[in-house]
Amino acid sequence: MISLYTLRLSFRALALIVIIVVYYLLFFNNKEMYFDDLVTWINVPDHIRYINFINYGHSKFDISGINNYVITFIYSHFDERYLYFFTFLINTSNIILSYILVEKVSFKMSGNYLKFVYYFSFVSLANFSLMINKDSFTLLFVSLVLTYIYAPKKRYFVLLLVVVISLMKIQLLPILFVFLFIYKLRKCGKTINALVLFMIYFSFSVLSSILSVKIFNISSHNYDGFVSVLKYNLNENFFFIGSFFLNLLIPIQYIYNGIVKINYPGDMLQILIYFFLIISIALIVFKFIYYMKISYLPLKYLNDKRYPLIIFYFSFLMVSTISPIINFRYFLPFFPIILLIFNCKKY
């Protein structure tokens, strides 16, 4: 007999598929308008850039665009006439598989599925079903790492899949390595863990300063927001001081960026996408103190079953300091980590 849990999971997965299909139909109804306006809330500019890479190739190797090579290679094998369909199929498969894995991890941790509000928050990730993007693969990466942590069966096979998917986006490999390093040392005591976390934070502060000022030579006008401009200027004049102090604001910057990106919706697709995004942002704002604790006080949860989730999120935050751009879209694939932390009661 099919369990109640399986029925609920199947119904929720089916509902998510229906929402994604609605997104797809609404998108095609106004496709020309979205491309003419180069709307960013469904990532049209990046999609067009990938199409150009597929059609004309890469003119020269560019380290800042290194993430574009694998995704371009994958989609170059599909007929351009059916590219939207295959894009939709691949992204939807990634999203649904990720959702099922997250629900299974939730069941392992708490003995129950995601609470209703957290499920609705997860639906905000359906935005990744449209356009060529790496975000749906990043979401799958996150879900597989969560599976590696809490579902020990076939652990090495899952880890192999994680490494393969990491090739889609160069930042995913260091996130994985930093997480595994901290994860393996989690039983070494509070003092050792505190030292490890500080050294990782310090190292990434120095690295992000070097990359932004010395290697990439990114000018201040390319930064997203006052904090990033200030950090760049401090790094330029005082080496890594800007990164060391202002990287602490990154968890807040991600949420602030999500809030300011919400504007008056123009059509039904945008209304639906913004509706679920607002639920996600409102959830974090409502649990802001809890969010701040897991962002800034990970050692408080050292002996808690949520600690692996928290250090996974910490690893994402550390690697994200390398980039001068803070965009809520980069945060969203890692949002299931926050949902599981919120959903799971204290051990």
Summary of the structure (lengths in Angstrom):
residues: 347
radius of gyration: 20.1
end to end distance: 30.8
largest distance: 67.4
contacts: 1048
relative contact order: 0.12
helix: 77%
strand: 0%
